[in-house]
Amino acid sequence: MTTTVLLTLVGLALVDSTSFGTLGVPLVMMLASDRRQVGRMIIYLATITLFYFLVGVALMLGLSALLENFGDVFQSRTFLWVQLVVGVGLFLLSWRFDSKKQKKQWEPRLGGPGTMVSLALTMGVVEVATMAPYLAAIGIMTASGLTPMQWGPVLAGYVLVMVLPPLALMAGRGLAGNWLEPKLARLRDWILKNAASMVGWTLAIVGFLIARDAAARLFDWFQ
């Protein structure tokens, strides 16, 4: 795996870390007055991390089998043009998402450990189909021809990077709670208000990365 590919995966993981499920929900928990919020947040993040890792393993195994049978197709010039069109299409689609059109905002319902596990799984199921960065990362790892011994640790690292921001914010709140808490509250309110716009930005960034990868590979074709 090249450094460029690895940096692209890190960038996609950081984009994924800003989703409502991986950042918005933990912020709501973090700022709850209940003292159990830290334990609930750890349960939630552990569940959603494991969920995404298992989904990634399933996708990698399925795509790897597909690549073995149709590997030449994915390396063809026609497929690269299709990839370029998809990337540009995602970028253009991002402009349709506008939080100003939202009539109301949703806030997660907190509860005990069982509720946190259910909430994490629900958010995972709801978001995984629209997590373009994660799906793009799976595609990039598959196209790189990595073995399970290689992509396993990379995938684990990816999902851990996804949950680093809320963990860092939790640690920062513990060290500088009085100073940081008002800022976290504003960030939480902004995320709840601008959830749709965040989806739009995510699609734009992923569309750009997919299109850039296809354009670079097409450029090599013409060399």
N, C-alpha and C positions, 0 to 999 in steps of 0.2 A: 504494500500500500504506500503510495507516494505521500509526501508531506502536504501537497495541495489537496488531495482527497481527504486526508485526516483533518486539515484545517476547515474544509468544507463541512465535514461531519460535526465538528465542534460548533461551527456557526449555526448549523441547522438545529443542534441540540439546544443552544442558547435561545434561538427563536422559539422552539418548542416550550422552553421553560417559562415563557411569558403568556402561555395560554391560560384561560380562566380556570381550568382544572388543576394546573400545576402551580399557579401563582395567586389567582383571585380567591379561590376557596381557602388555601392556607392563610392568607392575610385576614380573611374574615374570622377564622379560628384564632389567630394570633391576637387579635384585638378584642376577643370576647372577654367579658368580665369574669367568667368562670375560671377558676384556677386550673381546671383540668384541660385547658386548651392545648398545652404543650404535649401531653400524652395523646390527646386525640389527633393532633397534627402529625405526630410521629406514626401513629397507626395508619392514618390516611395516606401519608407520603409513602410508607413502606408498601401498602397495598397497591397504590397506583403505579409505583415503580416495578413491582413484581408483575403486575398485569401487563404493562407495556413491554417488559422483557419477554414474557411468554408469547405475547402476540408477535413480537419481532422474530422470535425463534421459529414460530409457525410460518411466518411469511418468508423468512430466509430459506427454510427447508423447501417450501413450495416453489419459490422462485428459482432456487438452485436446481431443482429437478427440471423446471421449465427451461432453464438456461442450457442444461445438458442436451436437451432435445432440439432447442431452437437457438442455440448460441450464435450461430452465424447470422441469424435474422437480426438480433439485437446489435450486432456490430456493423450492419449494412448501412449504406448511405441513405436508403429510404427510411429506415427506422430513425436515424439521426435527424432527418428533416421533420419526421412526425414529432420527435421529442422537442425540437425547436419550436414547432407550432404549438405544442401543449404548453411549453414554458411561456411563450408570448401570450397565449390564451389565458393562463392563470394570472399573469400580470394585468391584463386588461380587465379580467373578471373582478380583480380586487377593487376596482373603482365603484363597483355596485354596492359595496358594503359601507353603510353610513349609520353611525349610532344615533344621529338626530332623528332617524325614522323609527327608532324604538319607542314604543308607547309606555313600556314599564321595564324595570330591571328586576332580575331574579337574584335572590340571596339564598345560599345553601342553609338547610336546616341541620343544626348540630345536635349531637346526642352522645350515647355511649359508644363503646368499641364496636359493637355490631352495626350501629348506625354509620359509623365512620367507614367501616369496610364496605358497606352497601353503597354509601355515597361515593367512595373512590371507584368502585366497580361501575357504578352508574355513569359517573363522569368519564371514565375510560371508554365505555361502550359508546357513549354519545359523541365523544370527541375523536376517537381513533379514526373514524371514517373521514373526518375533515382535517386530520392532522397532516397536512401536506408535507411539512418538513420531515416528519417521521417516515412517511411513506417514501419520500424522495431519498432519505438516508438509506432505507432498506434497498431501494433500487440501485443506489451507488455502490453499496457494499456487495450486492449480488453481481453487478457488472464488473467489479474489480476482481472477481474470480477467487475470493478468499475461501479457505477451508474452514470447517466448523471450529477448529482449534484457533483459528485466526479471528473470525468474525464474532465468536462468542464473547471474548473479552472486550472487543470494540463495542459490541451492542450493549454489554453491561455498563461500560464507561459512558455510553451515550445516555442511557436512562438515568444514570447517576448525575450527569451534568444537568439534566432536565430539572432535578429537584434541588440543585445546589443553591439557587437564589433564595427560595423560602427558608432553607436551613441557615443560610448566611444572615438573612434578615432576623430570624429567630435568635441567633447568637448575638447579633448586634443589639436587639431589643433587650436581651439580658444584661448586656454591658452598659448600654446607654439608653435605658427605657424612657426616662423622662424627656430626654432630648429627641429621641427617635420616634416615639409613639405618635405624636401629632403628624409627622411626615408620613408614617405608615398609614395612618387613617386617611390622609389625603390621597395617597396612592391607591388604597382600597376603593375609595369612592370614585376615583378616576377610572379604575379598571371596571367597576360595576357599571359605570355610565357609558364607557367607550368599548364595551366588549365586542360589538360588531365591527368597529373600526380596527380593533386589534386583529380580527380575522382577516380583514382587508389587507392590512400591512403584512400579515403572515403570507397570504397568497401572493402578494407582490414580490416579497423577498424570495420565496421558493420558486416562483415563476422565473425570476431573474437568474437564480442559480442553475435551474434546469436548462434554461435557454443558453446560458453562458457555457455550460458543459457541452451541450450539443454543438454550439457554434465553434468551440475550440477543437472538438473532434472532427467536425466537418472541414475546418481549416487545414487540419493535418491531412485530410483526404486529398486536398488540392495541391499539396506540396510536392 
